[in-house]
Amino acid sequence: MGVPAKFERMDRSLMRVRDFSRPAPQGLSHNTDGFRTLRGQLLASALHYAGRGMYVHPLLIGGKAPRWADWETRATRDPEVIRRTWSRAPFNIGVACGPSELIAIDLDIPHEDDDIPPAEYAEAGVVDGKSMFDFLVSHTPGARMVRTMNVRTPSGGRHLVYRAPENVEVRNTARTIGWQIDTRAAGGYIVGIGSVVDDKPYVLENGISDPAVLPAWLLTLITAAPKPTKAAPRVSRAEVDTRLRAIASGGTREERWATGILRSECRDLSSMTPDSGRNHRLNLAAYRAGQLVGAGLLDQAVAEEELTVAARAAGLGGEYAHEIEKTLNSGMHAGLQKPRHMPTARRLGGAA
């Protein structure tokens, strides 16, 4: 059976974007026979990861959400399972960070006009996650740049992939070490090289396919206590809905799904009355939002702002204002440890 036209177009896009003058990752060849179909490319890439001791699992075709609900326990480096899975369809690749003992630094780019860096960073020329990371390297005592696996994402961001230090467990974080910088570790995954989203591939930038060990200075930043949440200005219930509608109008299907959940949580919270368990409800909403932030489907700053707005609309301002920040941070931090992804509505092919 041939590859559907949609995926043939994706494959042509992949072939066009990939720079074959660069060294190929070990295990992948520049021989175009290996790249005739997107499915062949993805299979080769998945096997390459497994050959490096990394655990992979299929994502939805053309997407970033897992195909399996229990992806972390089913992630594999067994070549036969990988061949069986990726021979069925051109599934994108997820690399499970926990089993693979990886820590990935996700350097993102702003997606909204009003998503701007704090003044102290803007004045230093910070415009995105990469420049934010460069700022950290130059302003953190003992820090230095370590060459490691560097993957360019379709949006123009970067994944810097490191080996986790021995006997250290790190969880996912979102913007705790810097603006536009998230981390993926135990409980998280990254999209693998060769995967295609919006007709654009994830590409290895520097030919380094063996991740370096995470530097000590970076581990210290990741494991430091999260920064406190800034209090949001008090606004009306109507403004809560206005802001959420604006968020829901864009993004991928997975992001719209996540935004819909945030919107529902905020609407329920904002309509609560005194003595109805508002603080408990805020903690639960923050936890659920944190799960989506941990999965990379929501921006933490946006989620925290909207939840703060909803809490104030419910009357948790004034003498209760200090409780908003405390409860929000607690719920968000707990949710980040247990990422939640969009459930797969339709299974393609049999389970591997």
N, C-alpha and C positions, 0 to 999 in steps of 0.2 A: 504494500500500500504506500502511495506517495505521501509526501508531507503537504498539508493543506496550504493553499496559496498565501494565507495570512502569515504562516510560519516561514514560507520561502522568502517572503518580503523581509521578515525579521533577520533571516540568515544572510540575505544580501546586505542588509544594513550592518550586520556584524562584520562581514567580510570587508566592507568598505571602510568602517571605522578602525578596525584593528590595524596597527602599524607593524607590518611583517619585517621591517628593518630592525626592530628591536629583538633582543634575545628572547626566545620562547621559554616559558617556565619548563623546568625539567619534567619530562613525562608528556609534554605536548610538542608537536612537530609543526614546522612551517610548511610542510607538504600539504598543499591545498586539498588532497584527497581526504585528509582528516577533518576538513571543514566544509564539505559539500552540503551538509545539512546542519541545521541548528541542533538537531537531536544528536548528531555525531559529535559536534563541538561540546555540547553540554555533558555528554557521556564521558568524553575524554577529560574534561575539566574535573568532573566528579571523581573519576579514577585517579587523577593527579592528586587531588586533596587526600584521598584515602591512602595513596602511596606515601604521603607525608605524615601518616598517622592521624589524620583529621577525620572526624565523623560528619557525614553529610546526610541530608534528608531532602526530599523533593518539595519544592514550592509550587504554587499554582502557575500555570503557563502564562508567561508575560506579567506575573505579579510577584509580590513579596511576602504574601501570607503562606503559612505552611499548608501542605496538602494533608498532613496527618495531624490530628488533634494532639496526639501523644508523641510529637516529633522528637522531643529530647531523649526519651527512652528508646525510641526506634531508630534514631540516627545510627548510621553504620559506616564501617570502613571495609566491609566484606565486598570484594570485587564482584562476586557472583550476584549478590543482592543488588548492587549498584547497576550492573549490566541489565538485570531483569527489570529494574524500575525504569531506567532511562531509555530502554529500548522501546517502551510503550508510547512515549510522547516526549516532546521537548520541554520537560519540567525545568523550571529554574532551580538553582541549587541553594540550599541553606547549609551553612556550616555551623554546627552546634558548638558554641564556645566552651561550655562546661566540660563535656566529655573530651573535647579536643585539647583542653587545658590552654585555651587561648584567651587573650584580652584584646579586644579591638577598640581603638579610639576612632570614633565617628566624627569626622570634621565636616559639618554641614554648611550650607549656604542659606542666607535669608530667603524666605519664600513670600514674604509680605513686605510692602513698602514701609510699614511702621515697625518692622522688626529690626531695630537698630541697636548697636552695641552701647553699653554704658559709656558715659562721657570720657572716663579715664582711658578706656580702650580706644574709643573713636579718635581721640586726640593723638594716639600713638599709631594711627593708620590701620587699625583693625577693621576689616570689612566682612570677614567670614570666618568659618571655623579654622581654616588653615592659617590665616594670619593671626588668629587668636592663639593657636598652638605655638606659632613662632614667637609671639609675645611672651608666653609662659616660659619657653626655653631661655629667652634672653633675660627674664626677670626673676627666675626662680634660682635661689642659691644651689650650686652643685649640679644644675641641669645642663645637659648637652644632648644634641640630636644624635640618635642612634639609627643607623640605616636598617630598615626592616621591610617586610612585605607592605607594599603601598598600592592600593587598588582605587582607581578612579571610578566614581559612581555616575550613573546617567545624568544626574542633576548638576554634576561638576564638583561634588564633594569628594572626600577622600576617606578611605578606611586604612588606618595604620594598624597592622596586625602584629601582636607580640605573643610570645610564649609566657604563660603565667609562671611566676616564681614558685619554687617548690614549697609545699606546705602552707600555701596562702590561698584562701578562697575569696574572690572578689565578686560582687554582685553588680547588676546594671546600675548605671547612674545617668542622669539627664541634666546637663548644664551645671553640675556641681563643681566641676573643675574650671569651667570657663564658658563664656558665651558661645553658642553654636557648637559645643563639644559634648557628645554623649559617649558612654562606654557600653560595650556589650561583653558580658562575661558569663558566669554561671547563671543559667536561666534565660540566656539570650542567644541569638544567632546573628550571623551576618549573611548577606546575599553573596554568593560565590562568583568568581571570575567566569565570564562567558554568559552569565544570566542576562536576559534582555527585558528591560522595562521601558515602556513608551518608545519602542523601536530602537533603543540605545543600549549598548552592552556595558557590563562591568568589566574593566580592563586593568590588567596588571601594568603598573606604570614603570617600574624600575628593574624588572627581571629577577627580583629577589623572591624566591618562593619558599625559603626557610625563614620563618619569623625569628627575630632576635628576642632575647629575654627582656621582659618589661623592666625598664630602668627603675632604680630605687626611688628617684625623685618623683617619677610619675606615679608609682604605687602609693607614695605618701599623699599626693594630691587626690588620688581616687578614693582612698580610704579615709580621708579627713571627714569630719562632721559636715553635713550639708549646711549651706549658708541659709540664714533666716529669710523667710518670705517677706517681701515688701507689702505693706498694707495698701489695698486698692481704695481709690476714692469711692464714696458712697454714691450709688446710682439707683435709678428706679427699676422696677420689675420690667417695664417696657424696654429699657435699654439692655437688660439681660438678653431678651429674645432677639433684639436687633443685632447685637454682637454675634450671637450664635448662628443666626441666619447667614451672616456674612462669612463665617468660617465654613459652614456647610455647603456653600455654593461652589467650592473648588476642591481640589485634591483627588486622590485615587479613590477607587471603590472602597478599599479597606479604610482609608482615612475618613471618608464620609460616614462609614459605619461607626467608626470610633467617635466621630463628632456627634452623631445622632445619640449615642449613649451619654456623652457629656451633656448634651442639651437636655435630655430627659432628666438626668440627675439634678441639673441646675434648676429646671422648672419645678421639680418636686420639692427641692430644698427651699426655693424662694417663696413658695406658697404656704410654708409651715407657720404655725402660730406659737406664741409662748406656751411653755409647759407641754409641748408635744414631742420632745426629744430632738430638738434642733441640733444640738451639739453632736449627739450620736449620729444623726443623719449626715451631718457635714463630714464626720470621720469616715463613714461608709462611702460617701460620694468621692471623697479624696482618695480612698483606697482603690475604688474602681477606676478612677481616672489615672491613678498611678500605674495600674496594671497596663493600661493602654499606652501610657508614656513609655513604660519599660519595653513595650513591644515596638516602639518607634512609630506609633500611629497617631500620637498626639504630641503637640509641643507642650512641655511642662509649664512654661511661663504663661501660655494662653490658658491652660487648664486651671492653674492656680488663680489667675485673675478672674476667670469666670466663676469659679467656686466662691471666691471671696465676695464678688458682687452678689451672688445668690444668697450667701450667708447674711450679708448686710441687708438685703431686701427682706429677709426673714426676721429682721430685727436683732441680729447678733452684733450690731454696732454699739457705740456708746460704752457703757460700763463693761460690756462683754467683748469688746474689740480684741483684747489680748488673747481671748480664747480662740478666736478665728485662726490666728497664726499658729498657735500651739497645736490645735486639732488638725489643721490642714497639713502641717509638716509631718505629723505623726502618721496620718492616713496615707499621704503621698509616699512617704519613705517605705511603709509596709507594702504598698501596692507595687512599687518598683521592683521588689524582690520576686514577684510572681507575675511576669508578663502575661497578658491575655491577647490572643490573636482572633481574628474573625473566623468563625467556624466554616468549614468547607461544606457548601450546600450540595455539591455534586462531585462524586468521586469518579475520576477518569481512569479506566483500566482497573485491574485487580490490585489488591494490596501486595506490596513486595515483602 
